Amino acid sequence: MNKTWAEPSHVGKVTISILDILAREFHMESGKDKIDHNLLIKLGGACGYQAQLYSGLQKNHEFAKRLQRIEKEIQNESAESLAMRNNPVISAEADRESRLDGR
């Protein structure tokens, strides 16, 4: 048995598959002559829950990719160059110069 984390794409596919099944059940139930409103509410809530899971997964995956890119950038830079690039005085001067150039 695999004891590591699953790939986000695989988890996303499983989540979307579950969401498709729930949506299909919702539409089948809503098309019946005698509608079970309690079942429709439960299916709708389950669809919303699966959609939230998928949205959270996507946000976490994008955040992880950004974090990896930042970590890679920091590893390749020296402390001095990072400090100079993130220096608020230098940033303020660059902003002021760009505003003056725009006049």
Backbone as ProteinMPNN parsed JSONL, in Angstrom:
{"seq_chain_A": "MNKTWAEPSHVGKVTISILDILAREFHMESGKDKIDHNLLIKLGGACGYQAQLYSGLQKNHEFAKRLQRIEKEIQNESAESLAMRNNPVISAEADRESRLDGR", "coords_chain_A": {"N_chain_A": [[0.839, -1.18, 0.0], [0.551, 2.197, -0.84], [2.044, 4.734, 0.971], [2.419, 7.44, 0.75], [1.665, 10.868, -0.146], [-0.956, 11.414, -2.495], [-0.863, 12.366, -5.945], [-1.859, 15.686, -6.841], [-3.319, 15.952, -9.237], [-4.449, 13.429, -9.607], [-6.08, 13.204, -7.324], [-7.784, 15.325, -7.853], [-9.063, 14.363, -10.178], [-10.469, 12.181, -9.115], [-12.153, 13.515, -7.319], [-13.677, 15.1, -9.093], [-14.895, 13.061, -10.522], [-16.527, 11.907, -8.537], [-18.165, 14.124, -8.065], [-19.442, 14.318, -10.562], [-20.979, 11.949, -10.537], [-22.671, 12.444, -8.341], [-24.02, 14.727, -9.296], [-25.316, 13.647, -11.511], [-27.051, 11.86, -10.214], [-28.588, 13.753, -8.836], [-29.865, 15.124, -10.961], [-31.304, 13.007, -12.088], [-33.075, 12.407, -9.987], [-34.438, 14.833, -9.76], [-35.835, 14.83, -12.102], [-37.879, 13.048, -11.826], [-41.372, 12.09, -11.388], [-42.488, 12.032, -8.802], [-40.915, 13.755, -6.536], [-38.304, 13.449, -4.227], [-37.673, 15.598, -1.912], [-35.985, 15.809, 0.305], [-33.89, 14.066, -0.366], [-32.941, 15.412, -2.621], [-31.954, 17.741, -1.427], [-29.905, 16.666, 0.152], [-28.264, 15.572, -1.862], [-27.62, 17.898, -3.282], [-26.197, 19.285, -1.298], [-24.053, 17.522, -0.983], [-22.887, 17.74, -3.505], [-22.065, 20.413, -3.424], [-20.185, 20.238, -1.352], [-18.242, 18.538, -2.501], [-17.438, 20.189, -4.594], [-16.29, 22.28, -3.141], [-14.144, 20.906, -1.964], [-12.633, 20.326, -4.262], [-12.031, 22.913, -5.152], [-10.502, 23.864, -2.987], [-8.358, 22.085, -3.158], [-7.248, 22.825, -5.633], [-6.445, 25.475, -5.046], [-4.544, 25.007, -3.023], [-2.682, 23.508, -4.456], [-1.794, 25.341, -6.4], [-0.687, 27.242, -4.669], [1.385, 25.73, -3.536], [3.007, 25.33, -5.78], [3.801, 27.998, -6.303], [5.212, 28.491, -3.934], [7.323, 26.642, -4.142], [8.619, 27.735, -6.376], [9.464, 30.186, -5.303], [11.16, 29.281, -3.241], [13.139, 28.056, -4.784], [14.172, 30.275, -6.103], [15.177, 31.743, -3.938], [17.189, 30.043, -3.01], [19.09, 30.272, -4.995], [20.054, 32.81, -4.787], [22.09, 35.271, -3.168], [22.356, 36.451, 0.236], [22.837, 39.187, 0.346], [22.06, 40.138, -2.211], [19.351, 39.521, -2.178], [18.534, 41.161, -0.071], [19.063, 43.699, -1.118], [17.351, 43.75, -3.303], [14.87, 43.655, -2.068], [14.798, 45.909, -0.567], [13.198, 48.568, 0.999], [13.756, 51.285, 0.565], [15.094, 51.4, -1.88], [13.088, 50.365, -3.483], [11.117, 52.352, -3.172], [12.43, 54.534, -4.35], [12.636, 53.611, -6.978], [9.919, 53.462, -7.652], [9.252, 56.162, -7.481], [10.832, 57.236, -9.518], [9.712, 55.951, -11.734], [7.179, 57.096, -11.726], [7.821, 59.751, -12.227], [8.881, 59.499, -14.781], [6.614, 58.933, -16.19], [5.268, 61.296, -16.521]], "CA_chain_A": [[0.0, 0.0, 0.0], [1.309, 3.427, -0.963], [1.822, 5.547, 2.17], [2.773, 8.826, 0.49], [0.555, 11.685, -0.632], [-1.328, 11.216, -3.896], [-0.677, 13.536, -6.801], [-3.067, 16.524, -6.873], [-4.128, 15.702, -10.43], [-5.221, 12.211, -9.365], [-7.12, 13.536, -6.342], [-8.742, 16.166, -8.572], [-9.872, 13.511, -11.062], [-11.383, 11.415, -8.268], [-13.153, 14.456, -6.803], [-14.572, 15.451, -10.199], [-15.68, 11.863, -10.812], [-17.566, 11.825, -7.503], [-19.08, 15.238, -8.32], [-20.26, 13.955, -11.72], [-21.956, 10.94, -10.109], [-23.668, 13.116, -7.504], [-24.833, 15.604, -10.149], [-26.181, 12.768, -12.299], [-28.121, 11.407, -9.317], [-29.446, 14.914, -8.571], [-30.698, 15.374, -12.133], [-32.245, 11.888, -12.218], [-34.108, 12.556, -8.953], [-35.261, 16.012, -10.041], [-36.662, 14.561, -13.274], [-38.955, 12.113, -11.494], [-42.693, 12.676, -11.129], [-42.599, 12.236, -7.359], [-39.565, 14.181, -6.134], [-37.943, 13.365, -2.809], [-36.963, 16.856, -1.661], [-34.895, 15.573, 1.263], [-32.776, 13.494, -1.124], [-32.388, 16.486, -3.449], [-31.169, 18.626, -0.551], [-28.676, 15.962, 0.506], [-27.415, 15.486, -3.052], [-27.112, 19.246, -3.542], [-25.163, 19.563, -0.301], [-22.888, 16.697, -1.297], [-22.258, 18.353, -4.685], [-21.368, 21.611, -2.944], [-19.033, 19.809, -0.568], [-17.223, 18.054, -3.432], [-16.925, 21.355, -5.31], [-15.404, 22.968, -2.202], [-12.914, 20.115, -1.875], [-11.865, 20.513, -5.493], [-11.53, 24.29, -5.144], [-9.413, 23.921, -2.004], [-7.225, 21.349, -3.709], [-6.633, 23.664, -6.66], [-5.762, 26.596, -4.4], [-3.359, 24.495, -2.349], [-1.724, 23.089, -5.466], [-1.203, 26.563, -6.951], [0.148, 27.834, -3.618], [2.584, 24.906, -3.413], [3.87, 25.623, -6.93], [4.401, 29.314, -6.073], [6.176, 28.357, -2.852], [8.497, 25.967, -4.692], [9.319, 28.697, -7.23], [10.128, 31.153, -4.421], [12.269, 28.59, -2.583], [14.202, 27.882, -5.775], [14.755, 31.592, -6.32], [15.938, 32.123, -2.743], [18.382, 29.215, -2.927], [20.069, 30.706, -5.993], [20.448, 34.195, -4.505], [22.839, 35.522, -1.93], [21.611, 37.263, 1.197], [22.996, 40.603, -0.012], [21.242, 40.49, -3.379], [17.954, 39.503, -1.745], [18.297, 42.348, 0.744], [19.039, 44.877, -1.987], [16.166, 43.703, -4.149], [13.695, 43.863, -1.234], [15.033, 47.097, 0.245], [12.09, 49.508, 0.764], [14.255, 52.57, 0.066], [15.345, 51.226, -3.311], [11.775, 50.199, -4.115], [10.46, 53.661, -3.19], [13.097, 55.354, -5.364], [12.249, 53.101, -8.3], [8.536, 53.894, -7.871], [9.256, 57.607, -7.719], [11.393, 57.465, -10.849], [8.749, 55.511, -12.756], [6.111, 58.097, -11.769], [8.35, 60.953, -12.883], [9.021, 59.198, -16.206], [5.274, 58.878, -16.784], [4.704, 62.659, -16.699]], "C_chain_A": [[0.887, 1.247, 0.0], [1.006, 4.334, 0.234], [2.262, 6.996, 1.989], [1.535, 9.567, -0.01], [0.302, 11.391, -2.099], [-1.075, 12.516, -4.663], [-1.965, 14.36, -6.842], [-3.94, 16.267, -8.1], [-4.995, 14.457, -10.255], [-6.373, 12.485, -8.393], [-8.193, 14.406, -6.994], [-9.649, 15.351, -9.477], [-10.884, 12.693, -10.261], [-12.503, 12.312, -7.756], [-14.159, 14.831, -7.884], [-15.447, 14.264, -10.576], [-16.824, 11.706, -9.811], [-18.61, 12.918, -7.726], [-19.989, 14.929, -9.515], [-21.346, 12.946, -11.344], [-23.059, 11.583, -9.269], [-24.587, 14.015, -8.334], [-25.791, 14.784, -11.005], [-27.356, 12.267, -11.453], [-29.109, 12.535, -9.019], [-30.391, 15.147, -9.738], [-31.7, 14.239, -12.37], [-33.399, 12.037, -11.22], [-35.016, 13.745, -9.258], [-36.152, 15.809, -11.257], [-37.812, 13.618, -13.01], [-40.261, 12.852, -11.262], [-42.874, 12.985, -9.648], [-41.182, 12.494, -6.821], [-39.407, 14.042, -4.626], [-37.071, 14.58, -2.491], [-35.819, 16.687, -0.667], [-33.665, 14.995, 0.561], [-32.12, 14.548, -2.001], [-31.517, 17.425, -2.623], [-29.848, 17.964, -0.177], [-27.72, 15.862, -0.681], [-26.82, 16.851, -3.402], [-26.003, 19.628, -2.57], [-23.898, 18.776, -0.563], [-22.143, 17.241, -2.514], [-21.466, 19.599, -4.274], [-20.117, 21.268, -2.169], [-17.899, 19.336, -1.481], [-16.612, 19.22, -4.216], [-15.975, 22.156, -4.421], [-14.077, 22.231, -2.054], [-12.03, 20.338, -3.086], [-11.259, 21.912, -5.545], [-10.365, 24.437, -4.169], [-8.169, 23.208, -2.49], [-6.494, 22.186, -4.749], [-5.846, 24.825, -6.045], [-4.483, 26.138, -3.712], [-2.279, 24.085, -3.336], [-1.021, 24.305, -6.076], [-0.281, 27.231, -5.931], [1.453, 27.066, -3.47], [3.539, 25.166, -4.569], [4.546, 26.984, -6.765], [5.48, 29.243, -5.008], [7.446, 27.675, -3.325], [9.309, 26.908, -5.571], [10.077, 29.719, -6.389], [11.317, 30.513, -3.718], [13.434, 28.396, -3.531], [14.924, 29.2, -6.025], [15.64, 32.006, -5.144], [17.225, 31.316, -2.631], [19.471, 29.678, -3.88], [20.593, 32.115, -5.742], [21.273, 34.272, -3.23], [21.988, 36.401, -1.017], [21.677, 38.744, 0.828], [22.109, 41.0, -1.191], [19.755, 40.464, -3.038], [17.619, 40.746, -0.935], [18.213, 43.598, -0.124], [17.772, 44.909, -2.853], [14.913, 44.029, -3.348], [13.828, 45.071, -0.32], [13.92, 48.116, -0.032], [12.549, 50.86, 0.222], [14.483, 52.488, -1.435], [14.026, 51.077, -4.062], [11.051, 51.53, -4.222], [11.097, 54.567, -4.236], [12.718, 54.915, -6.768], [10.82, 53.505, -8.631], [8.467, 55.38, -8.201], [9.783, 57.92, -9.11], [10.414, 57.05, -11.942], [7.58, 56.48, -12.863], [6.576, 59.356, -12.48], [8.515, 60.717, -14.39], [7.693, 59.203, -16.926], [4.664, 60.232, -17.025], [4.884, 63.162, -18.079]], "O_chain_A": [[1.855, 1.33, 0.755], [-0.153, 4.665, 0.484], [2.457, 7.708, 2.974], [0.493, 8.962, -0.262], [1.239, 11.147, -2.859], [-1.075, 13.608, -4.094], [-3.055, 13.789, -6.874], [-5.165, 16.353, -8.016], [-6.142, 14.43, -10.7], [-7.502, 12.047, -8.619], [-9.38, 14.239, -6.716], [-10.852, 15.601, -9.549], [-12.028, 12.531, -10.686], [-13.669, 11.916, -7.759], [-15.361, 14.875, -7.623], [-16.617, 14.441, -10.914], [-17.955, 11.408, -10.196], [-19.808, 12.667, -7.591], [-21.179, 15.245, -9.483], [-22.492, 13.069, -11.776], [-24.241, 11.298, -9.464], [-25.795, 14.056, -8.099], [-26.941, 15.175, -11.204], [-28.5, 12.248, -11.907], [-30.318, 12.309, -8.956], [-31.589, 15.346, -9.534], [-32.823, 14.489, -12.806], [-34.559, 11.82, -11.57], [-36.226, 13.675, -9.041], [-37.128, 16.539, -11.433], [-38.647, 13.406, -13.89], [-40.281, 14.05, -10.983], [-43.35, 14.059, -9.281], [-40.375, 11.576, -6.676], [-40.269, 14.464, -3.854], [-35.873, 14.583, -2.772], [-34.792, 17.355, -0.787], [-32.535, 15.384, 0.857], [-30.896, 14.587, -2.121], [-30.456, 17.854, -3.079], [-28.799, 18.609, -0.184], [-26.513, 16.045, -0.529], [-25.651, 16.945, -3.774], [-24.997, 20.218, -2.962], [-22.794, 19.291, -0.39], [-20.913, 17.209, -2.557], [-20.339, 19.807, -4.724], [-19.093, 21.937, -2.313], [-16.738, 19.686, -1.268], [-15.408, 19.234, -4.471], [-14.958, 22.657, -4.902], [-13.015, 22.852, -2.023], [-10.82, 20.518, -2.955], [-10.104, 22.077, -5.938], [-9.357, 25.065, -4.493], [-7.052, 23.671, -2.261], [-5.265, 22.25, -4.748], [-4.728, 25.121, -6.466], [-3.453, 26.805, -3.806], [-1.092, 24.292, -3.083], [0.198, 24.301, -6.249], [0.786, 27.729, -6.291], [2.512, 27.669, -3.297], [4.752, 25.219, -4.368], [5.736, 27.118, -7.053], [6.54, 29.855, -5.148], [8.542, 28.088, -2.948], [10.539, 26.894, -5.529], [11.206, 30.08, -6.721], [12.374, 31.134, -3.607], [14.59, 28.552, -3.138], [16.149, 29.23, -6.144], [16.725, 32.554, -5.34], [18.249, 31.847, -2.201], [20.656, 29.494, -3.6], [21.504, 32.56, -6.441], [21.154, 33.432, -2.338], [21.017, 37.017, -1.459], [20.694, 39.471, 0.978], [21.484, 42.06, -1.179], [18.984, 41.28, -3.543], [16.542, 41.321, -1.093], [17.373, 44.464, 0.119], [17.203, 45.972, -3.097], [13.98, 44.623, -3.889], [13.038, 45.23, 0.611], [13.716, 48.492, -1.186], [11.803, 51.513, -0.508], [14.11, 53.397, -2.176], [13.872, 51.609, -5.161], [10.433, 51.816, -5.248], [10.391, 55.293, -4.937], [12.502, 55.748, -7.648], [10.532, 53.857, -9.775], [7.721, 55.799, -9.085], [9.237, 58.777, -9.804], [10.301, 57.727, -12.964], [7.038, 56.679, -13.95], [5.823, 59.96, -13.245], [8.311, 61.634, -15.185], [7.636, 59.447, -18.131], [3.626, 60.321, -17.681], [4.469, 64.28, -18.387]]}, "name": "protein", "num_of_chains": 1, "seq": "MNKTWAEPSHVGKVTISILDILAREFHMESGKDKIDHNLLIKLGGACGYQAQLYSGLQKNHEFAKRLQRIEKEIQNESAESLAMRNNPVISAEADRESRLDGR"}
